Amino acid sequence: MYRDIKIKTLVLCLCSFYLHTTEHLMAQLVFGEVQYSQTNDWTKIATALPYLSQEEKDQIQYSWGKGRAYSEKMRLIFNDSASFYSYIQDDKSEESIWSYKKNTFEINRNFRSNKMQDRIGLLGKNYIVKDEIPKRRWKIHNEIKEVSGYVCMKAETYDSIKSQRIIAWFTDKILVPAGPAEFGGLPGLILEIDINDQSSLIVAEEVKLNKKTQWPTINSKGKSIDYKKYQSIVKTYISDCIERRRNPYWDLRY
């Protein structure tokens, strides 16, 4: 019980400190780079589709087997005011080898201006999503574990469009509100994301602090939309696929 009280106290202190002194916190760390591995368990993803009967789910389990999972390497670079997340260009992982063409996925955040400019491939088109950084409703729990050598705290949120329960593990030792994919907004860097009980798992494999990395040139080729429009496109596509008994995540990032 004493341990739980200590953890709860730490959570409250972190949240309060983060909300009132964000700029001061971020200034403590100038720059860094994190390599993540994202593993998608396609058996789990497929058998969770709502239109499948139990017999169809059993057939997928039988024919695909447990743990039909593929991984790809991703990279996050960050400094005291911004972050950029995308593929590792020389990735030779299984997911990369089997995907003949990857959809564009470049997540660009500016913390000081609270602006996003993401470039995302969706349904054969590239979209430039420009807007304020969306705020997720994170609930921080009194649980800790180690990820890539850092003690991390647990946070949870829910994506109602994709019906995803999302668990994040973040560290207060790297005080930037960044993370892999489109996740962030916590009082520390997110080092692990678990989507729907490891249907997709994003884990930091290597953290390099104060590593000088060339910031990529932001590609602005694509149709400009705001975040609300982007969410609407995703929601409509998922709904249409489910109605047609088709897995939306063959073309949409899970």
N, C-alpha and C positions, 0 to 999 in steps of 0.2 A: 504494500500500500504506500509506503514511504517513497518507493521508486516511482509509482504512478503520480504522486503529488509533485515530485520533482519534475517529471516530464511535462505535466500539465502547466506548471509554473513557467517552464522554459518555453512552451508553446505560446502562452499569453505574452510573455516578454518579447519574444521574436515578432509576433504580429504587431504589437504596439510600436516597437522600435522601427519596424519596417514601414509602417504607415506614416510615421511622423518624420522619419529621417532617411528616406530612400536615396536621395542624392549622396548623402554622406556615406552611406553603406556601400554604394556602388563604387565610390571613389577609392575604396580601400584595395580594389583589385583592378589593374589596368587592362589586362587582356589575357586571353587563354584560348585553348582549343580542346574539344572533347570528341573522341571517336566513339560512336554508338553502333551497336549491332541490333537490327530490327528483325525479329523472327515472327513469321506468320504461320500459325497452325491452321492449314486449310481444311483439315477434317473438322476441327471445332467450329470454324467460321461457317462451313457449309451446313453442318448439322444443326446450327442454331437458326437457320432460315425458317420463318414462320409458316410457309406454305407446304413444307414437307411433312408427310405422314411419318409415324414411328417406323413403319416398315421401310420407307425410303431412307430414313436416317440410319437404320441398321444396315442397310445395303451399302451406304457410303462408308460406314465404319468397317464393314467386311472387306470391301474392294480397295479402299484407300489405306486402311490400317490406322492404328493410333500413331499420332505424332508425325503426320505428313507435313512437316514444317520446313520452310526455307528461310534463309537469312540473307540480309543485305547490309552493307556498311554505309553509314551516314556520318556526316561531320557537322559539328556546331563550332563556329568561331564567335567570339564575343569580346567586347571591351566595356568600358565603364558606361557607355551610352547606347550600345546597339548589339544586335546579334544577327547571324546569318546561318541558315541550316539547309543542307542539301546533300546530294549523293557524293560519295568519294569517287572520283573520276576513274581510278584504276581498279575499281572493285571487281574481284574475281570470285565473289561468293556465289552460292547456288542460285539464289533468287536473281542475281544479276545475269548469270549465264543462261538461265531458262527464260528470262524476259528479253525478247528480241528488241523491244523498244520500250523504254521507260517513259512514263508520263512526266512532264516537267514538274518539279517540286522544289521551289526555292522560297524559303520562308525568311523574310527580311523584317526585322523589328528595330524601331528607334524608341528607346525607353524615355528619353528626355522630352521628345515631342509627343510621345504616346501615339505614334503613327506606325502603321503596317503598310508594306508594299510587297505582297506575296505574288509570285508568278507560278500558277498552278495549271497543269494540263488536265483537262476534263472533257471527256466525250469528243476527242479529236480536236479540241481547240485549246489555245493557251489564253488564260485569263490573268489580268493584272488586278489583284484585289487590293484596292486602296481605301483605307479607312482608319479610324482610331483602333488601337489594339483592343480586341474583345476581352471583356472581363468574365472569367469563369467563377462560378460559385464554389470555391474550394472549402472543404471542411477538414481541418487539421486534427489528426488523432494523436493520442498519447502512446504511439508505438515508434520504435526505432530499429534500424538494422544497418548493416554495413554494405555499401555499394562502392566497388572500385576503390576501396581503401578509405572511404569517407563515412562517418556516422551520419545517417540520414533519418529524417522524420517523415511520417506518412501523412498524405493528404488525399482526399477523395472528391470526385465530382461526377456528374452524369451528363452525357450527350444525348438529348432527347431525340435528335434527328436520326442518329445512327443507332439508337438504343444501346448505348455503351456505358458500362460502369468503368470508370477510369481511376486507377490508383497511381499516385505519384509518390516518389521518394526523393526528397530534396535535402541539400546540405546547407547549413548556415555558415560553413567555412568558406563558401564562395558566394558572396553576397551580391548576386545579380539575379533579376527576376526572369531568367531565360530557361530554356529547356529544349528537348528534342521535338521535332515536328511542329505542330501549332500550339504546343503546351508551354505555359509560363505563368507569370503573375503570382508566384509564391515568394516568401522571404528567403530566397536562396536558390541556387542552381538545381534544376531537376536532373537527377542521374539515372532514374529508372521510371518507366511508364508501363503499367500492366493494364491492358484493355480486355475486359470481359473474361476474367480468370485465365489469363495467358493465351487467349486467342491470338493476340498480338502482344509481343513483349519487346520493349526498347530498353537496352541496358548499356550504360557507359562502360566501355572496355578500357579506355585509356584517357586520362585527364592530364593535360599539359598546361600548367599555369605559366604566365608570362612568356609564352611562346610567340615569337614574331611570325605571323602568318599574313600573307598578302590578302587584303580584303578584295573579294571578287567584284567585278564590274556588274552593276545591277542592270539586268536585261529588261527593257521596257516594251518588248514586242509582245503584243497580245491585246485582247479587248479589255478595256478598263471597266470594272464594276465595283460596287461597294460590297461590304461584307454581308449585308442583308440579302442582296441579290445572289451572291455566291451560295449562301445557305439555302435560298429558295431553289436554286438549280439542283443542288445536291438532294434536297428533300423530295423534289418532284421525280428525279431520276430513280431514287431508291423505291419510291411508291410505285412507279411504273414497272420497275423490274419485278417487284414482289407480285404485282398483279399478273404479270406474264410468266410467273414461276421461273424467274431467271436470277442467278446470283449477281447482285449489283457490284460486288467487290472484285469481279474479274476485271472491271474497267475503272473502278473507283478505289482510291486509297482507303484501306480499312482504318 
